[in-house]
Amino acid sequence: MTETDAVVIGAGPVGLFQVFQLGLLEIKAHVVDSLPYAGGQCMELYPDKPIYDIPGLPICTGQELAERLLRQVAPFEPVFHYRQVVTSLARQPDGRFLLETSTGTRLLTRTVFIAAGVGAFQPRTLKVEGIERFQGTQLFHDVGDPATFADKNLVIVGGDDAAVEWALNFCAAHADRHPHKARRVTLLHRRDVFRSSDESLTQLRQSFEQRAIDLVVGQITGFTEAEGKLVALKVTDPDNVTRDLALDMLLVLLGVSPKLGPVADWGLDLERKQLQVDTEKFSTNVPGIFAVGDINTYPGKKKLIVCGFHECVLAAFGAAPLIFPDKKILLQYTTTSPRLHALLGVAKTASD
Ligand code: FAD
């Protein structure tokens, strides 16, 4: 179990800026996100699209904003716990909170900042009864370590960018793309229409023509197991004919969808699936638990990144007295405060 002063649930833009504001007040944070990377909606839903309403940044993409925020929080050395969902949050007898995640991480903290946005982004899974028991051995919902699929008879399910890119990456005919190659790659999608860059789509068509990648159109309707192993999928094509498709590994890349899930079960006041907060500290009804960004609601709430950023400042100042009860919490400017310069690791300027 790790003890800390603050846990931020969600590494979206608002969760990241919360880490920064906590850092300025000398509060170290652990951050948990279900995704394998930071950025929340910006990275998952619109990484290449331009944002025009971040103050002082006339234009930047979702991905660029996430990268800039990560650079901004770096001096405070937050500890990120990716690929895990915070599943439980319970108050302890000493007033602290115990958070547990889907992968077994346990964090004991004085304060919690819920920056969960529209919910935990989780991979869309196959709706085939019983197949989930192969999860982590033969069934995967993200690539993780690509070496897992090397020299295997690999079936990739999906029609979007990720499925197309990884089918090409694992295909031996595209040596320059990726070091790990599968023995055989089959791309399985419910229709013969794929979404990716023009260049990748051209490569994919060529790979189908050259039989470097097999294309199977249809839906998985069952599977065959032998000696505890997944040996074949039953795939039903658009003409309702079902065939066996042999495989070693199944990589399902059907994208992600947000699930509010556990946040709704923590006894916090909700209004239409959003956490109710005050606008002085952005505290929930439980002292010590704050909520910022798209997950919260209050009169006049606007689901904009800039509004979430403002909320982070007041939440950090709201939390500081709980962590440092004997310390006077001062508002200082990053331009002029030597203390903040030291925290940020920036050189002294003449004005210091
Ligand atoms: P999110 O970005 O949703 O991040 C929340 C994170 O928390 C996610 O990564 C999620 O996986 C994680 N999480 C949730 N619950 C858990 C849990 N239990 N355990 C672990 N992890 C969890 N806003 C603007 O201001 N300007 C724009 O131009 C703009 N354009 C947009 C365009 C599109 C297409 C969309 C969809 C939104 C746009 N927005 C824009 C809105 C903006 O993206 C959101 O306001 C912002 O992302 C909210 O940030 P957040 O950090 O609160 O939540």
Residues whose N, C-alpha, C, O or C-beta is under 5 A from the ligand:
A	BS01	FAD	I9 G10 A11 G12 P13 V14 G15 V32 D33 S34 L35 G39 G40 Q41 C42 L45 Y46 P50 I51 Y52 D53 Q84 V85 V86 A115 A116 G117 V118 G119 A120 F121 V292 G293 D294 I295 K303 L304 I305 V306 G308
